[in-house]
Amino acid sequence: MAAAVNFYAALQKFKERRRVACWVVLLGVFGALGTFEFFLFFSVSPAFCGLALLCCSFCLKVLCLCRKEDFLTTQGKAVLITGCDMGISHALAKTLSDMGVKVFAGVLNINGSGAQQLRDQRCENLQVLQLDVTDECQIQEAHRYICTQVGQAGLWGLVNNAGILHYTVDAEIHPITEFKHLMDVNFLSPVKMCQVFLPLLRRSRGRIVNVTSMAVQVVTIKDKTKSETWELANINTKLTEVKGEVPVNSFFGYRALKAALIIFSKTLRLELVQCGIKVAIVQPSFFKTNIFGNSESIRRYREEILNGISSEAREDYGEEYISALCSCLSKMEEQSSENLRPVVDDMCHALLSAEPKLQYTPGRLGWLLCVTLCCLRSPNCSTHLAGWDGSSFFSFTASAQLHSLTSSS
């Protein structure tokens, strides 16, 4: 019982990414078992031994799990959020302003419905700014305005959440012009925003929150009999090594650039330690936002792909296959969660907690996938886990893709 209580506490600490507390509690597990064996060996009353260990375990659980989270005061703090037209940033802007934080909500369209909904809040802490993160002039204009508003206090937080997805197709047929646009929005823009607003963040020794995705994590699979390395999680082969978290097929552009943003965030975190600025990474999984587009945008994506690929690629892949890849976006949206509270709460924690985490994984079992896949190294377990690759949203699995291409050739 004592060991079970300690193990539960350790699992909670791992979920919260509090590694030190996790190891402390795990030591409690082994300590409980070791102490029990010690007393048993010297023939001390088992009832007395068990009662003492159980009391110690519950005390440890109370100390580790029931400690109140320390949050910083919101008074005098200002946060800039990108991509507030709708979705996660929209909800975060409302939440932070209600908490007393001064929010600068950057929107792509100042006259759009999302911007109007924010203005309808009629909250003096919430200001809506025109901010296309790919437009240098708009970034500089937002910077000048925020400087006049925050003064010497500086900017407390920068949340880089503006992002696009658009295409979910194989790398071979992904339009290169669209990839360049993805790079501007999903990677270069957060980098530029950090460069422009870091002087204001240094004044307050504040926070940067960069939003990536669970979809960017890579599972690397090595064939036991070959030297080749695969990233297709459902290939029937014996596995000797699995590293990473959640692979998703056909997300070449989105995954590559969000992965680059993770590396940038980790590097920036090290560089800003001396400044007192903390950098957090948020990796949401399966939330319903406008990133998946609508039926009209999906039809347009399909036409752009078919018109842009070579005749050989069109013949090899087939229009039916390309159409199925594009239509998976609507299916993904249907199976995503409408409840944005988990990711909004994590972002608030990253901005206002006295001890923010380095990484957050809100969403359906996001934290459990990280813990499980980081811990397991058994080939049998790896084979079982690799069979689920996060692409249940897709009409075609990786093996079906390979089969169709082989058959057509």
Secondary structure, DSSP 8 states (H G I E B T S, - for coil): -HHHHHHHHHHHHHHTT-HHHHHHHHHHHHHHHHHHHHHHHTT--HHHHHHHHHHHHHHHHHHHHS----B---TT-EEEES-TTSHHHHHHHHHHHHTT-EEEEEES-TTSHHHHHHHTT--TTEEEEE--TT-HHHHHHHHHHHHHHHGGG---EEEE----------GGGS-HHHHHHHHIIIIIHHHHHHHHHHHHHHHHT-EEEEE--GGG---EEEETTSS-EE--TT--S-EEEEESS---TT-HHHHHHHHHHHHHHHHHHHHTGGGT-EEEEE--BSB--GGG--HHHHHHHHHHHHHHS-HHHHHHH-HHHHHHHHHHHHHHHHTSBS--HHHHHHHHHHHHBSS--SEE--BTTHHHHHHHHHH---HHHHHHHHT--S-TTSSS-HHHHHHHHHHH-
